[in-house]
């Protein structure tokens, strides 16, 4: 549980969801524990939707919400077990969880099926994450069938099934003050890790040595884990978008692309920086880098209320396409290159994604088939790139140049705020830091 935990925040979210449901019952389980091998588990990470509504971070837990004239929030969780706590750590148990987290009722997880049959009775609609987990889909349909068996007693089963994520995704898209404060913290820690990595990098080091510097900085500042598997990609590896081997030696004259950030109290940062292993950009590296940086600046300038989701991408794309024409990597007019999409050989991904509890966070990008308008409280990444692989029609000085520059922004009333600006990204700032 975060030191900033406030049960009223989570209770307010549950009330918002119940109000939007209008009627019916919602069943939202947390994530299961995952076995790594034999009797060893992966570090536990709760389900984001479940935690968004509860703040409860133990496995084997389910939230049940009842909408209607007498709304209820009910938690099912593990019972107290002093023997297991000796081995695995503290368990709240239903009684303490009810009091500490502000639920109307709490029951042992083992009673879930029995209680759900009772709670589903005479509810017209069932809300749950449809299709997320086949076992849960089958379990809830089976319990609904058990309720249907009571029809002769005048008890009806839900006759509608809705994906609760439709409502939750929209709620989570807009971050409140507490969420933004946590995201600021995650961004600050992650930016410091990139600074540490730049200072540590030297030719001859291994990629995993730099990864270790990142992980050290995350954890020593209180982050619970990386937000995703760190990408530490030197030279040609930087042209592999999701490279995670991190086991090659860094060579003098190569660039190093690092895409890495931490998770803090359930919220992710997501930063990419690219810099020269020896601390000095070559002329060709600098030219391509400045193009990507200009593309990012154009995208950030287009990130403000009144603009639409695709506007930052379009702004970055025009800069990159023109740069590729100038480097003679694409031919034709700017409009022709954009229409033919010949730029995709060197820039093949989008310029950003929503950011929050998940690094690729929830929320629709289009509403009624149109790119949605940007509004205050939205958080996302801005991450243009350029990846040039060796080829007969590519000048040799551009070979194996892979560059991505990624920052985290939030839309404000006035425009946008860059959360990750403490990680240097101009050529001058990077070279000065590495020289020092």
C-alpha positions in Angstrom: 0.0 0.0 0.0 1.3 3.5 -0.9 2.2 5.8 1.9 -0.2 8.3 0.1 -3.1 5.8 0.3 -6.5 7.5 0.9 -9.5 5.2 1.0 -11.8 8.1 0.1 -10.2 8.4 -3.3 -11.0 4.8 -4.2 -14.5 5.0 -2.7 -15.2 8.0 -4.9 -14.1 6.0 -8.0 -16.3 3.1 -7.0 -19.3 5.5 -6.7 -18.6 7.0 -10.1 -18.5 3.6 -11.7 -21.7 2.5 -9.9 -23.5 5.7 -11.1 -22.5 4.9 -14.7 -23.6 1.3 -14.4 -27.1 2.5 -13.3 -28.2 -1.0 -12.3 -26.8 -4.4 -12.0 -23.7 -6.1 -10.5 -20.0 -5.8 -11.4 -17.5 -8.5 -10.6 -13.8 -7.3 -11.0 -11.1 -9.8 -10.0 -7.4 -8.9 -9.4 -4.6 -10.6 -11.3 -3.6 -14.1 -10.3 -0.2 -15.0 -9.0 2.1 -16.3 -11.8 4.5 -19.3 -11.4 8.0 -18.6 -12.8 9.2 -22.1 -12.5 8.7 -25.0 -10.0 7.6 -23.4 -6.8 9.0 -19.9 -7.6 6.6 -17.1 -8.5 7.1 -13.9 -10.5 6.9 -10.8 -8.3 3.2 -10.1 -7.8 1.5 -7.3 -9.7 -2.2 -6.6 -9.1 -4.7 -6.0 -11.9 -4.7 -2.3 -12.7 -8.5 -1.9 -13.0 -9.0 -3.7 -9.7 -6.4 -1.6 -7.9 -7.8 1.6 -9.4 -11.0 0.9 -7.6 -9.7 -0.6 -4.3 -6.0 0.3 -3.6 -5.8 -3.3 -2.4 -2.7 -5.1 -3.5 -3.1 -8.7 -2.3 -3.7 -11.6 -4.7 -6.8 -13.8 -4.5 -9.2 -10.8 -4.3 -12.4 -9.8 -6.1 -14.4 -6.5 -6.0 -18.2 -6.8 -6.3 -20.2 -3.6 -6.8 -24.0 -3.5 -6.6 -25.7 -0.6 -8.4 -29.2 0.7 -7.8 -31.1 2.3 -4.9 -28.8 0.7 -2.3 -25.4 0.5 -3.8 -22.7 -1.7 -2.2 -19.0 -2.3 -2.5 -18.0 -5.7 -1.3 -14.5 -7.2 -1.2 -13.6 -10.9 -1.2 -10.0 -11.6 -0.1 -7.8 -14.2 1.6 -8.5 -15.0 5.3 -6.0 -14.2 8.0 -3.6 -17.0 8.3 -0.8 -16.5 10.8 1.2 -19.5 9.7 1.2 -18.4 6.0 2.1 -14.9 7.1 5.3 -16.2 8.7 6.3 -17.4 5.2 4.7 -14.9 2.8 4.0 -11.7 4.8 1.0 -9.9 6.2 -2.6 -10.5 5.1 -5.3 -8.1 5.9 -8.1 -10.6 6.1 -11.8 -9.6 5.5 -12.4 -7.8 8.8 -9.3 -5.5 8.6 -9.7 -5.0 4.8 -13.3 -3.8 5.3 -12.3 -1.2 7.9 -9.1 0.0 6.3 -10.2 0.2 2.7 -13.7 1.4 3.3 -15.9 -1.4 1.9 -19.5 -2.0 2.9 -18.7 -5.7 3.5 -15.9 -8.2 3.1 -15.9 -12.0 2.9 -13.3 -14.7 2.6 -12.3 -15.5 -1.0 -13.3 -19.1 -0.5 -17.0 -17.9 -0.2 -17.0 -16.1 -3.5 -19.1 -18.5 -5.6 -21.7 -19.1 -2.8 -22.1 -15.3 -2.2 -22.1 -14.4 -5.9 -25.1 -16.8 -6.6 -26.9 -14.8 -3.8 -25.8 -11.4 -5.0 -26.6 -12.0 -8.7 -30.2 -12.8 -7.9 -32.6 -10.3 -9.4 -29.8 -8.2 -10.9 -30.7 -7.2 -14.5 -27.1 -6.8 -15.7 -23.7 -8.3 -15.1 -20.6 -6.2 -15.6 -17.1 -7.8 -15.8 -14.0 -7.7 -18.0 -15.5 -9.8 -20.8 -12.9 -11.8 -22.7 -9.9 -10.8 -20.5 -9.7 -14.2 -18.8 -11.5 -17.2 -20.3 -11.6 -19.0 -16.9 -13.3 -16.1 -15.3 -15.8 -15.8 -18.2 -16.7 -19.5 -17.8 -16.9 -19.2 -14.0 -19.3 -16.3 -14.0 -21.5 -17.8 -16.7 -21.6 -20.9 -14.7 -22.7 -19.0 -11.6 -25.3 -17.1 -13.7 -26.6 -20.5 -14.7 -26.9 -21.5 -11.0 -29.0 -18.3 -10.5 -31.2 -19.2 -13.5 -32.0 -22.5 -11.8 -33.9 -20.5 -9.1 -36.4 -19.1 -11.6 -39.3 -21.1 -10.0 -38.6 -19.4 -6.7 -39.1 -16.0 -8.4 -35.4 -15.2 -8.6 -34.1 -14.0 -12.0 -30.5 -14.0 -13.3 -28.8 -11.1 -15.2 -30.1 -11.0 -18.7 -27.4 -8.5 -20.0 -23.7 -8.9 -19.9 -21.5 -5.8 -20.3 -17.7 -5.3 -20.5 -17.0 -3.1 -17.5 -13.8 -2.0 -19.1 -15.7 0.3 -21.4 -16.6 2.4 -18.4 -13.3 2.0 -16.5 -11.1 2.7 -19.5 -12.7 6.1 -19.9 -12.4 6.9 -16.2 -8.7 6.0 -16.1 -7.9 8.1 -19.2 -8.3 11.3 -17.1 -5.8 11.4 -14.3 -6.7 13.2 -11.0 -4.3 15.3 -8.9 -3.1 12.3 -6.9 -2.4 10.2 -10.0 -0.5 13.0 -11.6 1.6 13.5 -8.5 2.6 9.9 -8.6 3.3 10.1 -12.3 5.6 13.1 -11.6 7.5 11.0 -9.1 7.9 8.1 -11.5 9.1 10.4 -14.2 11.6 12.2 -11.9 13.1 8.9 -10.8 13.2 7.6 -14.4 14.9 10.7 -15.7 17.5 10.5 -13.0 18.2 6.9 -14.1 18.8 8.1 -17.7 21.2 10.8 -16.4 23.1 8.1 -14.4 23.2 5.8 -17.5 24.7 8.6 -19.6 27.4 9.4 -17.0 28.3 5.7 -16.7 28.5 4.7 -20.4 31.9 4.1 -21.9 33.1 2.1 -24.9 33.8 -1.5 -24.0 31.1 -1.8 -21.4 28.3 -4.3 -21.8 24.7 -3.3 -22.4 23.6 -5.1 -19.2 26.0 -3.0 -17.1 24.1 0.1 -18.2 20.8 -1.7 -17.5 22.1 -2.4 -13.9 22.7 1.4 -13.5 19.1 2.1 -14.4 17.7 -0.6 -12.1 19.8 0.6 -9.2 18.5 4.2 -9.6 14.9 3.0 -9.8 15.0 1.0 -6.7 17.2 3.2 -4.5 14.6 6.0 -5.0 11.7 3.8 -3.9 10.2 2.6 -7.2 8.9 -0.9 -6.9 9.9 -2.2 -10.3 10.7 -1.3 -13.9 7.5 -0.3 -15.7 8.6 -2.7 -18.5 11.6 -4.7 -19.6 14.4 -2.2 -20.2 15.8 -1.7 -23.7 19.5 -1.0 -23.7 20.4 -1.2 -27.4 23.9 -0.2 -28.8 24.7 0.2 -32.4 22.7 -2.0 -34.7 20.6 -3.2 -31.8 19.0 0.2 -31.7 17.3 -0.5 -35.0 15.3 -3.4 -33.3 12.3 -1.6 -31.8 11.8 -4.1 -28.9 15.3 -5.3 -28.4 15.7 -6.6 -24.8 18.8 -8.9 -25.1 21.0 -6.3 -23.4 24.0 -8.5 -23.7 26.2 -7.0 -26.4 29.4 -4.9 -25.9 29.2 -1.1 -26.5 31.5 0.1 -29.3 33.3 3.3 -29.8 31.5 5.4 -32.4 28.1 3.7 -31.9 24.9 5.2 -30.5 23.2 3.8 -27.4 19.3 3.8 -27.3 17.8 3.3 -23.9 14.1 2.9 -23.5 13.6 2.4 -19.7 11.5 3.7 -16.8 10.1 2.7 -13.5 6.8 2.0 -12.0 6.0 4.0 -8.8 3.0 3.1 -6.7 1.3 1.5 -9.7 2.0 4.2 -12.2 4.4 4.0 -15.1 6.9 6.4 -16.7 8.2 5.7 -20.2 11.4 7.5 -21.4 13.7 6.9 -24.3 17.0 8.7 -24.9 19.7 8.1 -27.5 23.3 9.2 -27.1 26.8 8.4 -28.3 28.7 5.7 -26.5 31.9 7.8 -26.6 30.1 11.0 -25.6 30.4 12.7 -29.0 28.0 12.6 -31.9 29.4 12.0 -35.3 28.3 14.5 -38.0 25.8 12.0 -39.5 24.5 10.9 -36.1 24.0 14.5 -35.1 22.1 15.3 -38.3 19.6 12.4 -37.9 19.3 13.1 -34.1 18.5 16.8 -34.7 15.8 15.7 -37.2 14.2 13.4 -34.6 14.4 16.0 -31.9 12.8 18.6 -34.2 10.0 16.1 -34.9 9.4 15.6 -31.2 9.3 19.4 -30.6 6.7 19.7 -33.3 4.6 16.9 -31.8 4.9 18.4 -28.3 3.8 21.8 -29.7 0.7 20.1 -31.1 -0.1 18.5 -27.7 -2.7 20.9 -26.2 -6.4 21.2 -25.7 -8.4 21.6 -28.9 -6.0 19.4 -30.8 -6.8 15.8 -31.6 -5.0 12.6 -30.8 -3.4 12.3 -34.2 -2.2 15.9 -34.5 1.1 15.3 -32.7 1.8 12.3 -34.8 1.1 14.2 -38.0 3.3 17.0 -36.9 6.2 14.7 -36.1 5.7 12.7 -39.3 6.0 15.8 -41.6 9.3 16.7 -40.0 10.7 13.2 -40.3 9.5 12.7 -43.9 11.1 15.9 -45.0 14.3 15.0 -43.2 14.4 11.6 -45.0 14.0 13.4 -48.3 16.8 15.7 -47.4 19.0 12.7 -46.5 18.0 11.2 -49.9 16.6 8.2 -48.1 13.1 8.9 -49.6 12.4 10.5 -53.0 9.7 12.8 -54.2 7.7 15.7 -52.7 6.7 15.7 -49.0 3.1 15.0 -49.9 4.1 12.1 -52.2 6.3 10.5 -49.5 3.5 10.9 -46.9 0.9 9.4 -49.3 3.1 6.5 -50.4 4.2 5.9 -46.8 7.7 5.2 -48.1 9.0 6.8 -44.8 7.8 3.7 -43.0 11.0 1.9 -44.0 12.8 4.2 -41.5 9.9 5.3 -39.2 7.4 2.6 -38.8 5.6 3.2 -35.4 3.2 5.8 -34.0 4.4 8.9 -32.1 2.8 8.0 -28.8 0.4 6.1 -26.6 -1.7 6.7 -23.5 0.3 6.4 -20.2 -0.8 5.6 -16.7 -1.2 2.5 -14.5 -0.2 0.5 -17.6 2.7 1.7 -19.7 0.4 1.3 -22.8 -2.5 2.6 -20.9 -6.3 2.2 -21.5 -8.6 4.6 -23.3 -10.1 4.9 -26.8 -8.1 6.9 -29.3 -11.1 7.5 -31.5 -14.7 8.5 -30.5 -17.4 7.9 -33.1 -14.7 7.0 -35.7 -13.0 10.4 -35.2 -9.6 11.0 -33.4 -10.6 12.2 -29.9 -9.9 15.7 -28.7 -7.1 16.2 -26.3 -8.3 17.3 -22.8 -6.7 18.3 -19.5 -5.8 15.3 -17.4 -4.8 13.1 -20.3 -1.3 11.6 -20.1 0.7 10.1 -23.0 4.1 9.7 -24.6 5.6 11.6 -27.5 8.3 9.3 -29.1 9.3 9.8 -32.7 12.2 7.8 -34.1 14.3 6.9 -37.1 16.0 3.6 -37.7 18.4 3.2 -40.6 19.7 -0.3 -41.4 22.5 -1.1 -43.8 21.4 -1.2 -47.4 23.0 -0.6 -50.9 20.9 2.5 -51.4 21.7 4.0 -47.9 24.9 6.1 -47.4 27.3 4.1 -45.3 27.7 6.9 -42.7 24.0 6.5 -41.9 24.2 2.7 -41.3 23.0 1.4 -37.9 21.8 4.7 -36.7 18.8 4.0 -34.5 17.3 7.0 -32.7 14.2 7.5 -30.5 13.5 10.4 -28.2 10.5 9.8 -25.8 9.0 12.0 -23.2 5.9 11.9 -21.0 3.4 14.7 -21.3 0.1 15.6 -19.6 -2.5 17.9 -21.1 -3.1 21.0 -19.0 -5.6 23.9 -19.4 -2.9 26.0 -21.0 -1.1 23.4 -23.2 0.9 20.5 -21.9 3.6 19.8 -19.3 6.6 17.5 -20.0 7.1 15.4 -17.0 10.4 13.9 -18.1 12.3 17.1 -19.1 15.1 16.4 -16.5 16.6 13.8 -18.8 18.9 15.7 -21.2 18.0 15.5 -24.9 19.8 18.3 -26.8 23.1 17.4 -28.4 24.9 20.0 -26.4 23.3 18.9 -23.1 24.1 15.3 -23.7 27.7 15.9 -24.8 28.3 18.2 -21.8 26.9 15.7 -19.3 29.0 12.9 -20.7 32.1 15.0 -20.8 31.7 15.9 -17.2 
